[in-house]
């Protein structure tokens, strides 16, 4: 929300601008910008992921901007010069904000890949599942270096000891929603004692899908659809997160 003073032509030092959002209030006055969190800026409150992202970006960028000698803010086409930026929330934890921002960005990437709408989620809920969300986003976006899949089986007949295409299917909870995702790879077997040890090659992202209704039925249906689309019948699959099964 932006409120423009009725008197036009005022010099910048006589103008006070207050910018309000759901989570932040920015006050620009007398060559200072003060950024303050509202009562809604609490990790247990539910807000849209993009709302959380924008607010956390504002706070995390604040520390970088503090190192600049001059900051220019343009309001209604007029430049207001601020010499410094401060935060009214002195107890804000930068490391917590960075972790929250990382997991929110990862959750947004997965939702966008699944063409799912934004959802109101508490940051606390995301942080509890942070490692799984970031790992899934990294795999599906090709970011970072994924480790190889490995497992052991009984030794099949000799004709079956060869490189084979496999699907890797897993699921991750983002808030109250479950997202299934799939990748394609080639598994190479090696005889180790009386067992066959299989190791994957490069993992190729295929699909992310938001599962609806009965997730215990939707997850096998997701697998069946991938098998039909790819023609690959060999699958490595993880179990549905128990927390999602319980909540559903």
Secondary structure, DSSP 8 states (H G I E B T S, - for coil): -B---SSTT--GGG-EEEEE-SSEEEEEETTEEEEEE-TT--TTSEEEHHHHHHHHHHHHHHHHHTT-S-EEEEETTEEEEESEEEES-TT--HHHHHHHHHHHHHHHHHHHHTT----EEEHHHHHHTHHHHHHHHHHHHT-S-----EEEEE---GGG-S-EEEEEEEEEEETTEEEEEEEEEEEEEEEETTEEEEEE---EEEEEEEE-S-HHHHHHHHHHHHHHHH----EEE----HHHHHH-
